[in-house]
């Protein structure tokens, strides 16, 4: 007779994935924490009193249960940036898109499974500007027994880049919305929460990366900044990029990383220099006439056995307008496209979309100059609803949104040339409807209305393939001939170059309502956002699951 132990072992061999998967429990308590930076103390909104917040660890295939309890006087939500949320859109997190916010004194259990992903992502608040201090990393490890497709590192380090305002960021954005003007830029950049000694404050700490000679480290770098694309550089050391946005890449060696807000870059660093102390520099990128926080955040890479008074090896940072550095970096990234990790680029297209993105000016009688800055996609400035779009879709609530978002500009113009005579946009809560499993090609065209600008753009619920990019107006006859349909980089957030365009492709295999927006929070606030509504497919495995019983109400 076969014993129950033998039976269990036999079943384990048949279903190893089921045995390996774990339920990961996290408690995220949102509290105020008095925090001192730049020689001044202020209360900030944090998770578990930490800044940056705790790192969420899981393995591919794990089920994550993260209970968020709100103990502050702000409404809150958390977005698990880059997590696919297959059929679990209720746990995606953007306020009034997939859920109503968690009100003071309330809690909500985010419940999702990490499917087909491994690498570095981030979580952050997704309401107002609370993500300035309410953010952290997500580290998705491969399934047990599955190696990295690159040399195993000696140790792994999480490095989170951010911004710091001396003022309350909620006051900053509220003042901007009242006046109609642009909000004040941040007062410093940060590396794991610290600006470093260049912040003109003797008590300001600095992040230090301790290394051992000859060892190789995996650096998981996250840009959690609110409004800034950033360069990351370590004096005297090269970095080999092996993954971006939780997707493996072909190894790419560089001395400078470029990350937009919401992007992650995982790199190998070998401690192959002489014993000593080396500067880590984080500086902004802005190649147009837009105000930017010009301060450089600094930290240190320090070899073991370095003497206390050893001078620091310095590094030159890219100029703030170093477009060439950003373009070389962006165009050098390629998907691994191996047997284990293929690049399944859609080759036939069901929806060919053309979105122009940029800034406009609308009348505002109560604003300082009688007008306010706005932002738009295809000249539509998105109005946030008061009922979550996903709830309205699921329950068939009318009057919350319309599904007539334009597939292309209603009035074509010279997008990167002389602006049209009217700078005004139209308002609306409009979505674009997609059939389940349909394929999409989206050209995102930056325009020069008011000022051309780089736009890091994020799509919730999906990864996409960045098949092309260029400067100037997209040419529908010539530019597609240069698309990379073999091994384009796969991401969830992509930088649209200043006065240029980016082409992406994805398959709409995730039913629900999915936010698409610029990840510069100032532009999102101004209305540079829309949503895709993906219909259910056939049967329960291709359909949105029912809402959880504790889903917050508006």
N, C-alpha and C positions, 0 to 999 in steps of 0.2 A: 504494500500500500504506500502511495506517495504521501509523504508527510506534508503538513501545511507549510513548513519552512521551505521545502523544495518547490512547492506550488508558488509561494511568494517570490522565490528567486527566479522561477521561470517567467512569472508575470512581469517582474522587474526588467528582465532581458527583453521581453516583447515591447514594453512601454517605458523605455528609459526616460523619455522627455517628461512623462507624467511624474515619475519618481523624483526627477531632479528639480522640478519647479517648486518654488517656495512662495509662501505668503509673507510679504515684507510689511510690517506694521510701523507706521510713523505717526507721532503726535506733533503737530505744528501748532504751537500756541502763540497767537499774535499779541504782543505786549509792547508797551513803550519802554524804552531803555535810554537813560541819560548817557550820552556818549560825547567824548571830548575829541575834537579834531581841530586843527588850525588854531590852537590855543583858545578854543571856546567850546562850551558845553551846551548841548541842546537835547531834548527828548526826540528820539526817532522811533518809527514803527519797525519792529523786528519780529522775526520768528524765533521763539525760545530765547529771547534776549541776546541773540548773536548777530554780529555784523562783520562780514557777510553771514548769511544764515547757514544752517547745517547742510552738509552734503548728503544727498539721498543716494544710497547704493542699492543696486539690484543686479540680477543676472538676466540675460535674455530668456524670456519665457516666464519670468516671475510675475506674480500678482501683487500689486502695490495697493495697500490700504493706508491712506494718509488722512487722518482726521485733523481738520483745521478748526481751531476754536478762537473766536474773536473776542479779545479783552481790551480793545481800544474803541474810541468813539468814531472811527471811520468804518464805513462799509468796506469789506475786503473780499477778494477772490485770489486764487493762485492758479497760474497757468503753468503747465508742465511742458515747457517750450521744446518742440521737436518730437515729443512722444506722439506716435501715430494715433493713439486713441481709437483703434479699430472698433467701430460700432459702439463706442463708449463716449460719444461727444458730450454727454452730461458732465464728464469730468475734465473737459478741456480747460475751462476756467475763465475765458474773457467775459467780463461783466456785461450783461444785457445782450450777449450773443448766444452763449450756450447755457447761461444760468443767471438768475438774479443774485445779487451779492449777498454775502454772509453778513448779517446785521450785527451790531454790537450785542454781545452776550449770547450769540448763537454759534452753532457749529455745523460742519458738513463733512461727510466722509467721501473723499475722492477715491474712486475704485477703478483701477485700470490694469491691464496686462501689457507687459513690454513684449511686443511681438516683432520678431525679425529685425531687431535693432541691437547694436552694441557700440559703445563709445561714450563720448562726452556730450551732455546737453545741459540745460539749466532750467530752474524754476524761478518764477518771479510773480509778484502781485500783478494783476491785470485790471486795475481800476485806477483812474486818475494817474498821479505820478508816484504812487506808493512804492513802485518797484525800485526807486532810487536807493532805498535802504532795505527793502524786503525782497531778497533774492539769494540764490545759492546754486550750487552745482548739482547735476545728476550724473552719476557714473554708472554706466551699464556694462557689466563684465560679460565676457562670453560665457556660454554654457560650460559647466564643469567638464574638463577634459578636452575642450576645444582651445587650441593655442591662438595667440595673436598671429596675424600674417606678417609679422616683422619680429626682429630679435627681441627676446624677452628682456624687459628692463630690470635693473637692479631694484629700483623703487619708483613709485608713482607720486606725483605732486599735483595738486589742484591749485591753479592760480586764477583768481577772479579779478577782473579789471572793472573799475567803476568810476563814478563821479561823486563829488561832495559839494553841497551848498551850505554856506554858513546859515542862511535863512531856512525856514520851514518850506520844503518844496511844494506843499499844498498851497501855501500863501503865494509862492512864486507863480504857479500856474493860474491861480484864481485872479491875481492882479492882472496878469497878461490877458485873460479872457475878458475882464471888465474894461480894460483900456483899449483892447483891440490890437495891441502892440506885441512884438516878440518878447518872450520871457527872458529874464536875466540868465546868462550862461553860468555854469557851475564855477565854483571857486578853486577846485582842485580835482585832479584825477587820483585814483587810488589803486593800489596793488594789494589784494587781500585786505582791503579796508584801510590801508595806510597810504598817505601821500608821500612820506619820506622827507628827508632833511631839506629838500629844495622848496618846501612849502613855507619857508620863512617863519618857522615856529620851532623854537629850540626843543620843545617837549614832544614834537611829532615823531612817532616811531616809524620804522621802515621794515618792510618784509625782507627776510633773509632766507635764501635758498641754500642750505648746507649740502655740500657734495663731497664725495670721496674720489680721489684721483683714480682715473681709469674706468670708473663705473659709468653706466648709461642709465639715464633717467627718462621716464615718460612724463612730459609736462602737459597737463590738461588745462589749456588756457581758455577762459570764458570771458567774453565781453558782455558785462552786465550794465554797461553805461546806459544812460537815459537818452542822450542826444548826440553822442560822439562816436565816429569811427576812429579806430586807434591803431597805432603802430606799436609793436612789441619787439624789443631787441635786447640781447645780452652781450656785453662787451667781450670780444675775442672768441666768441663761440658761434658755431653754426647750429641750426635746428633742422631736423629732417621731418617734414610733415608726413604723417601716416594716416591721418583721419580728420575729417571735418564734419561737423553737425551729425556725429554718430554714424558716419559712413566711411569705410576704409578707402584710402587713396593710394595711388602709386607713390612711392617715396619721392619727395621733392625737397632738396637741400637749399636752404636760404639763410641769410643772416637777419632777416626782418619778417615778422608776421604782420598781416593786415587783417583786422577783424572789425566788422560792423556790429552794432548792438544786436544781441541775440545770436551771434555766430560763435562757434567754438572751433578751436584748432588744437589738435593733439600732435605733439612732436617728440621725437627722440633727441636728447641732448647728451653728448658724451663729455665727461669732465676730462678733457685732454690737454688742458693748459697747465702752466706752472702754478704751484701753490700760491694763493693770493686771494684778493677780493676784487670782484668784477661788477661793474654797474649794470643793473637792469633798468631799462628806460621805457616808459610808456608815454607816448605823445600823440596829439590829435592830427587828423587829416581833414583839411577843408580847402578845396581848390576853386573857391568862388568867393564873392563878396558877402559872406555871411559871418556874423560874429561867432567866435569860438573861444573856448577856454584854452589859452596858449600854454598853460603851465604843464611841465613834464613831471609825472610821478616817477620816483626812483626807488629801487630796492637794490639788494646786493646778492650776488652769487658768491658764496664763501667756501673755499676749500678747507677741509679739516686740516688742523695743524697750522693754520695761518696765524701769524703773530698779531697781537692786538693793534699795533700802530702801523701795520702794513698799508701803504697807499693804495687807493682804489684805481684799478684800470678803467679808464673812461671809454665811452663810445660816442660817435657822432649820431645824432638822430636824423631821420629824413626831414627835409623841409616840410612845413605844414601843407604846402600845395604840391607834394610829390606824387602827382598823378601817375608818372611812369612807374613808380614803385608799386602802386596799387594795381595797375594793369598787368605788369609782369607777374605779380603774385597770383592774381585772379585767373589769368590765362594759363598758368603753369599747373594748376590743379587738375588731376585726372582721376576718374574712378578706377578702382583696382581691376574691375572687369575680369575676374578669374572664374574658374569653374565653380568655386565655392561661393564667390561673391560677384555674380554677374551684373552687368549694367543693362537692365531691361528697358531700354529707351523705346517709347512708342514710335513706331515707324509710319503708321497711318493715323490720321487726325480726324476726329469727329467735330471738334469745335476749334476754329481758328479765331483767336481773340486778339485785339489790339487795344491796349490800355495806355493812354497818355496820363502822366502823373506830374503834378507840380503845384505851384502856389498861385493864389488869386487874391482879389480884394473885393469884398462885398460891403454894401452900405451898412452903417451902424450908427443910429442917431445918438446913442449914449456913449459912444467911444470917443477917444481923444481927438482924432482927426475926422470924425464923421464916417469912419470906415474901419473895417477889421481885416486882418490877415486871415485867409482861409486856405485850405488845401483840397485837392480834388483828384478823382480818377475819372477820366472821360468827362470832365467838367461837372461831375456830380460830387458835391460835398455831402458826406454821409451824416445823416441825423441819427444820433443814438436813440433807440426806442426806450420805452419804459417797461416793456415786457420783453423777456428774453426771446430772441428770434427762434431758437430751437424749440422752446415751449410752444410758441405760436404756430410753428410748423407742425409739431407732433399732434397738438390738440385741434388744429384747424381753426385757430383764432384769426378772424379777419381784421383788417385795418391796421395791422402792426407793420407790415412790409409789403412791397410789391416785387414781382419777379421779372421786372423789365429793365434790369441794368443793361446799358448799351454795350454791345459786343465790340464797338469801335466808336471813335469820336463822331458825334452827330454832325459837326462841321469841321472837316479837315483844315489844317493850316500848316504853315511852315513851323514845325514844332520847336526847332532849335534856332530859328532865325528871328526876325522882327516879330514881337508879340502882336496878337490881334488888338483891334481898337478897344474892345470890351474885355475887362479883366474880371468880370463878375461870373460867379458859378451858380448853378442851381442846387437846391437842397433836396434830399430825399433819402428814405430808408429803402434801398433797392438791392435786390440780390440777383445773381445769375444762376439759372437752374441748369443742372447737369443730370443726365441719365446715369444710373449706376453702371460703372465699368467703361464709360465713354472716355475717349482720349482728348486731351486738350493741348493745344499749342498757344502760348500766351506771349506776345511781344509787349514788353513793358518799355515804353518810350518816355524818357524824361523830356520836359519842355523848358523853355527859357522865359516863360511868363514870370515877371518880377525878377527872378534870378535863377539861373540853372544851378542844380545842386545834385550831389550824389544821394541816392535814396536806398538804404538797406531795407529790403522788402521781404516780409515774412508771410508764408502761407501755412495756416493751421491745418492739422489733420493729414498732411501729405508730405512726402519728399518729392522733389522734382529734379529733372535733369537740366542743367544750364548748358544748352546746346550752342549758344552763340552770344556775342556781345560786340558792341562797336560804338564809335563816336559819331555824332551827327544824327540825321534822320535815317531810320530803318528803310532799306531799299527792298521791297518785296520780291523783286526780280533777281537781284544779284546776291543779297546777303544770305538767303537760305542755301545757296550753293556752297557756302563755306561752313555750314553747320557741322558740328562734331556729333555724329549719331552713333559712334562706336564706343567711346569711353569718356563721355562728358562727366564733369563732377556732379555728384548728387547731393543736394542740400535741402534745407527748409527755409533758409534766409539768404538772399542774394543782393549784392550791391549793384544798383543800376547806375552806370557812370554818369558824371555830370554832362548834361547836354548830349546824352547818348542813349543806348538801348541795350536791353538784355532779352534773350529769347529762352523760354523754359518750356518743358513738356512734362506732363504727368497724366496718370490714369486715375479717374475718379472712382476708386474702388472702396470708398469709405463713406457710407450714408450718414447724412447729418447736415448741419449748417456750419460752415468753416470760414473763419475770419481771414481776410487778406488785407494787409496794411503796411504802411511804412513803419519801420521800427525805431525811427527817430520820434520820440514821444511827442515832441512839439508838433510834428506833422500829423500824427494820429489825432491829437487833440483838436487840430484845425480841420480835420475831416478827411484825411487821405486814407480812406478805408472803404471796404465793401465786403460782401460775403458771397460765397458759393453755396447753393443749396443742392446737395446731392441726394437724389431720390433713392428709395430702397430698391434692392434687386429682387431676386426670386427666393422666397423662403427666409427662414429666420437667420441663417448664416450670412445673408446679404442685406440684413435689415438692422436699423437702429434698435438697440435694446430699449425696453420701457424705462421711464425715468425712475430714479431711486426715490424711496418714500421720504427721505429727509432733504430733498432738493429745496433750496431756499426759495421763498416766495417774495415777489416784489411788493 
